[in-house]
Structure formats: C-alpha cells, structure tokens
Amino acid sequence: MPLPQNQKALIISLSGPSSSGKTTLSRLLRTLLPTQTFILHQDDFYLPESHLPLRSGHRDWDCPQSLNLPSLALALSHIKSTGSFPPFVDSKEDQNTTGPIPPASPAQISLARAIIAASSLSSFPPDLKICILDGFLLYSQQEEFKPILEQIDIKLFLLASEEKAIARRKARDGYVTLEGFWKDPEGYVEDVVWPNFVEQHAYLFQDGNVKGGKLDKAVLEREGILAMEGGEEEGFGEVLIWAVGEVVGRLERILGAENQGE
C-alpha cells in the first residue's frame, strides 16, 4: 500500500545477538544506499546505570528493563513524521568500536553496489529518508515493544552462534555510556548477555531451541522478520550481500506501491 502522505522516512531495523555485526552492517548500508540514510542506535536509549536491574550480581544492560522504550518510540515517530534525526537524542554509540567482525571483501562490496545500481532505487523520492535502527533487542514480544515494532517498515535479523557471539563480545574494548565507560565484568557475557538473548528470542526458533539455530519460518513470516538461512555460519560479506538484496527488494515493493498510488 502507498505510504501515508505525512511519512517522511522509512525505518529499517537490524537486530540480533550482541556482536553479530549489526552496527558494522548498519554503517555499510548507510554508505551504500543511494538516498539520505542515517542510523538510530538503540544503545542510546539506556537508562542510567543506577536504574538497571541486577542479574547474577551484575547490572543488566541487556534486558528490556534497561531501556527507555517510550523515548525510543517517540524518536521513531519524530523520524517518520519529519525525516530528521531527533534533536533530543544525544548519541554516544558512534564513539564505540565494533566487535572483531571479519570484513567484507572489495569484490563483495562491489557486488552489493551492483545490486543497488541494477535496482530502481534511483527513483526513490528525494525527500524521503531512510533510518536504520540498530538494536540488540527490538523484536521482543513484550507489550512495551509494540509502539516500536509498529513503526518499522523492514525488519532484518542477524544470527551468530553462542560461541562466536561470546568470543566477539569479550574482544570488545567496552562501551561509552551516559555516565562514563562500561567494560563487561568477568562472566557477564555468559551469565547475562546470552541468557537474555535466548529468553527474548526463543520464539523465533524451532521449538524455542536457540542453541540449535533453526529459525521458525512460519513465525518469521507472521512477524514480518527477514533472516538469512544459515546466517550464523556465513561470513560477513555474504550477510552484506543478503541484506542488500532484501533491503533493495523491499524498498522496490514500497516504491512500486507508492507509484501505483499516485
């Protein structure tokens, strides 16, 4: 269906476990897409550290209760209605490094560019912007996430095995926060990060078995979430090409509906 006349931006969400390549992919898509594109980071919506709940003796940065979800929903509403970055969001996330994700090769980036060049995205309305929403916890089934999910136009879900996610997370330097700097304490990834991911995303996997890594296609279709089959075993370059193909295809559908509605 055509976009509402008052919608000034499309929102593409990238979610998945910690250190699955979300921020790296977001930054590449921002560079590759032919229209004005910016990133909104869910990590910029944490509550102050003193407000976070405890889990296994640690402050829990990886649960729904750690986030200011109403503020995130308000930011998305501002983006869709104005096409601009919310002035009330003080972004610190771009000060953080990404995990040690193996890079895409020049040939893979060239292929991604070729997919975009062969598409009809050159006819993208010049005043319609794209926002990439980068977040570790976007597809929760909790009621508080509904005002966020209903504003997302394209939903992508990245995968990483437990072993890879933990190893990459442990290799990170730490995180700039509202109140300073956070470095994961010993045992935090195993006792807090991964268990939270499993609890919030088990419904996306067959029989709730996240360890098995088999996504439930019927659930993905019902929720409108796109995920790469076998994605946790693929290199980042393959994931980039898959993501570009999915984003281009979905944007072309939206553009087609928009043109038919004129």
Long-range contacts (C-beta under 8 A, 24 or more apart in sequence): 1-257, 1-261, 2-257, 2-258, 2-260, 2-261, 2-262, 3-128, 3-254, 3-257, 3-258, 6-81, 7-80, 7-81, 7-128, 8-79, 8-80, 8-81, 8-82, 8-83, 8-84, 8-127, 8-128, 8-129, 9-79, 9-80, 9-82, 9-83, 9-128, 9-129, 9-130, 9-131, 10-128, 10-129, 10-130, 10-131, 10-153, 10-154, 10-251, 10-254, 11-76, 11-79, 11-80, 11-130, 11-131, 11-132, 11-133, 11-151, 11-152, 11-153, 11-154, 12-130, 12-131, 12-132, 12-133, 12-152, 12-153, 12-154, 12-155, 12-156, 12-247, 13-132, 13-133, 13-135, 13-138, 13-152, 13-154, 13-155, 13-156, 14-132, 14-133, 14-134, 14-135, 14-156, 14-158, 14-243, 15-135, 15-136, 15-137, 15-138, 15-139, 15-155, 15-156, 15-157, 15-158, 16-136, 16-157, 16-158, 16-159, 16-160, 17-136, 17-158, 17-159, 17-160, 17-165, 17-194, 17-197, 17-201, 18-62, 18-136, 18-165, 18-168, 18-169, 18-189, 18-193, 18-197, 19-99, 19-101, 19-160, 19-164, 19-165, 19-168, 19-169, 19-172, 20-158, 20-159, 20-160, 20-165, 21-98, 21-99, 21-101, 21-158, 21-160, 21-236, 21-239, 22-134, 22-135, 22-136, 22-158, 23-93, 23-96, 23-98, 23-134, 24-98, 24-101, 24-236, 25-158, 25-236, 25-239, 25-240, 25-243, 26-132, 26-134, 28-104, 28-109, 28-112, 28-240, 29-132, 29-243, 29-244, 29-247, 30-132, 32-109, 32-112, 32-113, 32-116, 32-244, 33-116, 33-121, 33-130, 33-247, 34-116, 34-121, 34-122, 34-124, 35-121, 35-124, 35-126, 35-128, 35-129, 35-130, 36-129, 36-130, 37-129, 37-130, 37-131, 37-132, 38-85, 38-129, 38-130, 38-131, 38-132, 39-94, 39-131, 39-132, 39-133, 39-134, 40-75, 40-76, 40-79, 40-85, 40-86, 40-89, 40-131, 40-132, 40-133, 40-134, 41-91, 41-93, 41-94, 41-134, 41-135, 42-67, 42-72, 42-133, 42-134, 42-135, 42-136, 42-137, 42-138, 43-92, 43-93, 43-96, 43-134, 43-135, 43-136, 43-175, 44-89, 44-90, 44-91, 44-92, 44-93, 45-69, 45-71, 45-72, 45-75, 45-89, 46-177, 46-178, 48-178, 48-179, 49-177, 49-178, 49-179, 49-182, 55-191, 55-192, 55-195, 55-196, 56-187, 56-191, 56-192, 58-185, 58-187, 58-188, 58-191, 58-192, 60-192, 60-196, 61-182, 61-192, 62-136, 62-137, 62-192, 62-193, 62-196, 62-197, 63-137, 63-196, 64-137, 64-140, 64-142, 64-144, 64-145, 64-200, 67-137, 69-144, 69-145, 69-147, 69-148, 70-147, 72-148, 73-147, 73-148, 73-151, 76-131, 76-133, 76-148, 76-151, 76-152, 77-151, 79-129, 79-131, 80-151, 83-127, 83-128, 83-129, 84-129, 92-176, 92-177, 92-178, 93-134, 93-176, 95-176, 96-175, 96-176, 97-172, 97-173, 98-172, 99-168, 99-169, 99-171, 99-172, 100-168, 100-171, 101-168, 101-236, 102-235, 102-236, 103-236, 103-237, 104-236, 104-237, 104-240, 105-237, 108-237, 108-238, 108-240, 108-241, 109-237, 109-240, 111-241, 112-240, 112-241, 112-244, 115-241, 115-244, 115-245, 115-248, 116-244, 116-248, 119-248, 119-251, 119-252, 120-252, 120-255, 121-248, 121-251, 121-252, 121-255, 123-255, 123-259, 124-251, 124-255, 125-258, 136-197, 137-196, 137-200, 139-200, 139-201, 139-204, 139-223, 139-225, 140-200, 141-200, 141-203, 153-250, 153-254, 154-226, 154-246, 154-247, 154-250, 154-251, 155-223, 155-224, 155-225, 155-226, 156-225, 156-226, 156-227, 156-243, 156-246, 156-247, 157-204, 157-220, 157-225, 157-226, 157-227, 158-227, 158-228, 158-231, 158-239, 159-213, 159-215, 159-227, 159-228, 159-231, 159-232, 160-232, 161-213, 161-232, 161-233, 162-194, 162-210, 162-211, 164-232, 165-189, 165-193, 165-194, 165-197, 166-190, 166-193, 166-194, 169-193, 226-250
